[in-house]
Amino acid sequence: MNHSGPEPEPVPAPGPSGVGPMAEELLGSAPDATPKRPPSARGRAHTFRVEQEERSLARRELAYESVVVVILLLGVYTIVTAQPGGVSGYVPPSYGPTIEVQLGTPSGSSVTCGAGGTAYAEKIPWVNSTQPVTTGDVNVRVYEIWDGDIIPDFGVVANATPTDVCAGAAPGSPTAWYVVLQAPNGTNLLTYNAGHNWKSVTDAPWNFWVENGSAIVVVTGSDISGTGRGFAVLGFANGSPVKGSIPL
């Protein structure tokens, strides 16, 4: 008697690893035993360049983002600190009207100095000023007219008495200079040079009102009149700049 039933399923053949497909699925396929070729030098260089470009791009993006943040912060700061009407917090100083010193035409002559030698004295009348000023408000300069450069006094010693504008040695250089302030009556009151500013020829105070009709005597080592030099009075008084100048 023939008993027929379902035919048995065929058993799958073992895989390359020597185990069945089920085992291979559970255990994973065996690693490829074929050795891989190391990348060539050209390939490594290409990889390096790609990585460098990626890092450079990241740095540029970070820098761009930083600039944007700074601009935004500055904009916020400007809005917060702005004053009504769009005026910033800085307020420039305001000066009064310029005080003009009118100087007269210079006149010069040679003088013999007390310690020997000859100097040149150029007398400049102080005609007036639009507002009164003191000697402490102003200083004086000899300068080159074509470029405005100040002519230094080369450390010259200003030596005068009430009656003598050159009581000591003559200035040692042709353009070395000092100044003597004379009262309207011709008495010498003060001397001035860049190193010591105003100084009394006696023991009297050095800071006082400059009278109209006074004179300034520029004492130099030689005659520099007509050589492109000028004389200037500069300063600041009661909130106003002081200025006056004239060619020598």
C-alpha positions as CSV (number, residue, x, y, z in Angstrom):
1,M,0.0,0.0,0.0
2,N,1.3,3.3,-1.0
3,H,1.2,6.2,1.6
4,S,1.7,9.5,-0.1
5,G,2.3,12.7,1.8
6,P,3.9,16.1,1.3
7,E,7.3,15.9,-0.2
8,P,10.2,17.1,2.0
9,E,11.6,20.5,1.1
10,P,15.1,20.5,-0.4
11,V,17.8,21.4,2.0
12,P,19.7,24.5,0.9
13,A,23.3,24.0,0.0
14,P,25.8,25.4,2.4
15,G,27.1,28.9,1.5
16,P,30.8,29.8,0.8
17,S,31.5,29.9,4.5
18,G,30.5,26.3,4.9
19,V,27.3,27.0,6.8
20,G,23.8,27.2,5.7
21,P,22.0,30.3,4.6
22,M,20.2,30.6,7.9
23,A,23.4,30.5,9.8
24,E,25.0,33.0,7.4
25,E,22.0,35.4,8.0
26,L,22.5,35.1,11.8
27,L,26.3,35.2,11.9
28,G,26.9,37.5,9.0
29,S,28.8,36.7,5.9
30,A,32.4,36.1,6.3
31,P,34.7,39.0,5.7
32,D,36.3,39.4,2.3
33,A,39.7,37.9,2.5
34,T,40.9,39.8,-0.5
35,P,43.4,42.5,0.7
36,K,42.5,46.1,-0.3
37,R,45.0,48.3,-2.2
38,P,46.2,51.3,-0.2
39,P,45.3,54.6,-1.7
40,S,47.8,56.1,-4.1
41,A,49.8,59.3,-3.4
42,R,47.6,61.1,-5.9
43,G,44.5,59.9,-4.1
44,R,45.8,61.0,-0.7
45,A,46.7,64.4,-2.1
46,H,43.2,64.8,-3.5
47,T,41.6,63.8,-0.2
48,F,43.9,66.3,1.6
49,R,42.9,69.1,-0.7
50,V,39.2,68.3,-0.3
51,E,39.5,68.3,3.5
52,Q,41.5,71.6,3.4
53,E,38.8,73.2,1.2
54,E,36.1,72.1,3.6
55,R,38.0,73.5,6.6
56,S,38.7,76.8,4.7
57,L,35.0,77.1,3.8
58,A,34.0,76.5,7.4
59,R,36.4,79.3,8.6
60,R,35.1,81.7,6.0
61,E,31.5,81.0,7.0
62,L,32.4,81.6,10.7
63,A,34.2,84.9,9.8
64,Y,31.2,86.1,7.8
65,E,28.8,85.3,10.6
66,S,31.1,87.2,13.1
67,V,31.1,90.3,10.8
68,V,27.4,90.2,10.5
69,V,27.0,90.0,14.3
70,V,29.4,92.9,14.9
71,I,27.5,95.1,12.3
72,L,24.2,94.3,14.0
73,L,25.6,95.1,17.4
74,L,27.0,98.5,16.2
75,G,23.6,99.3,14.7
76,V,21.8,98.6,18.0
77,Y,24.4,100.7,19.9
78,T,23.9,103.6,17.5
79,I,20.2,103.5,17.9
80,V,20.4,103.2,21.7
81,T,22.9,106.0,22.1
82,A,21.5,108.4,19.5
83,Q,20.2,111.7,20.7
84,P,16.9,113.2,19.6
85,G,17.2,114.7,16.2
86,G,19.9,112.3,15.1
87,V,22.7,114.1,16.9
88,S,25.3,111.7,18.4
89,G,26.4,112.0,22.0
90,Y,29.6,114.0,21.1
91,V,29.1,117.7,21.3
92,P,32.0,119.7,19.7
93,P,33.3,122.6,21.7
94,S,32.0,126.0,20.8
95,Y,34.4,129.0,20.8
96,G,33.7,132.7,21.0
97,P,34.5,135.1,18.2
98,T,38.2,135.3,17.3
99,I,40.1,138.1,19.0
100,E,42.1,139.8,16.3
101,V,45.4,141.4,17.1
102,Q,46.4,144.2,14.8
103,L,50.1,144.6,14.4
104,G,51.8,147.6,12.7
105,T,54.6,147.6,10.1
106,P,57.9,146.4,11.5
107,S,61.0,148.6,11.5
108,G,64.5,147.2,12.2
109,S,68.0,148.2,13.1
110,S,71.3,146.6,14.3
111,V,72.0,146.7,18.0
112,T,75.2,146.1,19.9
113,C,74.8,143.6,22.6
114,G,76.1,144.0,26.2
115,A,78.3,140.8,26.1
116,G,79.7,141.6,22.7
117,G,78.5,141.0,19.2
118,T,75.8,142.5,17.1
119,A,72.1,141.5,16.8
120,Y,69.2,142.7,14.7
121,A,66.1,144.2,16.4
122,E,62.8,144.4,14.5
123,K,60.2,146.5,16.3
124,I,56.5,145.6,15.7
125,P,53.8,148.0,17.0
126,W,50.9,146.3,18.9
127,V,48.2,148.6,17.5
128,N,45.2,147.1,19.3
129,S,43.1,143.9,19.8
130,T,39.4,143.5,19.3
131,Q,39.2,142.4,23.0
132,P,41.7,143.0,25.8
133,V,44.2,140.1,26.4
134,T,46.9,139.5,28.9
135,T,50.4,138.2,28.3
136,G,49.3,135.0,29.9
137,D,46.7,134.5,27.2
138,V,49.2,134.6,24.3
139,N,52.4,133.3,23.0
140,V,54.5,134.4,20.0
141,R,56.2,132.7,17.2
142,V,58.6,133.4,14.3
143,Y,57.6,131.2,11.3
144,E,58.2,130.5,7.6
145,I,55.5,132.1,5.6
146,W,55.6,129.6,2.7
147,D,54.9,126.5,4.8
148,G,53.9,127.7,8.2
149,D,56.8,125.9,9.9
150,I,57.9,127.4,13.3
151,I,61.5,128.6,13.4
152,P,63.0,127.3,16.6
153,D,64.9,129.6,18.9
154,F,67.8,127.1,19.3
155,G,67.9,127.5,23.1
156,V,68.8,131.2,22.9
157,V,69.0,133.1,26.2
158,A,66.8,136.1,26.3
159,N,68.7,138.8,28.2
160,A,67.3,142.3,28.4
161,T,67.0,145.2,30.9
162,P,64.4,148.0,31.0
163,T,66.5,150.0,28.6
164,D,68.5,147.5,26.6
165,V,66.9,144.8,24.3
166,C,70.2,142.9,24.1
167,A,72.0,143.1,27.4
168,G,73.7,139.7,27.1
169,A,75.2,137.8,24.2
170,A,73.8,138.1,20.7
171,P,71.8,135.1,19.4
172,G,74.3,132.6,18.1
173,S,72.5,131.6,14.9
174,P,71.2,133.9,12.1
175,T,67.6,132.8,12.6
176,A,67.8,132.3,16.4
177,W,65.4,134.7,18.1
178,Y,63.8,136.0,21.3
179,V,61.2,138.7,21.9
180,V,61.1,141.8,24.1
181,L,57.7,143.4,25.1
182,Q,57.9,147.1,25.4
183,A,55.4,149.4,27.2
184,P,53.9,152.3,25.2
185,N,56.6,154.6,26.7
186,G,59.4,152.3,25.4
187,T,60.4,150.6,28.6
188,N,61.2,146.9,28.2
189,L,58.9,144.8,30.4
190,L,59.2,141.2,29.5
191,T,61.2,138.8,27.4
192,Y,59.9,135.7,25.6
193,N,61.4,132.6,24.0
194,A,60.0,129.2,23.3
195,G,61.8,127.5,26.1
196,H,60.8,129.9,28.9
197,N,57.7,131.8,27.7
198,W,57.2,135.3,29.2
199,K,59.6,136.4,31.9
200,S,60.0,139.8,33.6
201,V,63.2,141.8,33.0
202,T,62.8,142.9,36.6
203,D,61.1,141.2,39.5
204,A,57.7,142.5,38.4
205,P,54.8,140.2,37.6
206,W,54.9,138.8,34.1
207,N,51.1,138.4,33.5
208,F,49.3,141.6,32.8
209,W,47.0,143.3,30.3
210,V,48.8,144.2,27.0
211,E,48.2,147.9,26.3
212,N,47.4,149.2,22.9
213,G,50.4,151.2,21.7
214,S,52.8,148.6,23.1
215,A,55.5,147.1,20.9
216,I,57.1,143.7,20.4
217,V,60.8,143.7,19.5
218,V,62.1,140.5,17.7
219,V,65.8,140.1,18.4
220,T,67.6,137.8,15.9
221,G,71.2,136.8,15.1
222,S,71.0,138.6,11.8
223,D,68.5,140.6,9.6
224,I,65.8,138.2,8.5
225,S,63.4,140.8,7.2
226,G,62.2,140.2,3.7
227,T,63.3,136.6,3.7
228,G,59.9,134.9,3.8
229,R,59.6,134.9,7.6
230,G,56.7,136.1,9.6
231,F,55.8,136.9,13.2
232,A,52.6,135.6,14.9
233,V,50.7,136.2,18.1
234,L,48.5,133.1,19.1
235,G,46.5,132.2,22.1
236,F,43.2,131.7,23.8
237,A,41.3,134.2,26.0
238,N,37.9,134.0,27.7
239,G,36.7,131.2,25.4
240,S,38.0,132.8,22.2
241,P,41.0,132.1,20.1
242,V,43.6,135.0,19.7
243,K,45.5,135.5,16.5
244,G,47.5,138.1,14.7
245,S,50.4,138.0,12.3
246,I,52.6,140.1,10.0
247,P,55.6,139.4,7.6
248,L,59.0,140.5,8.9
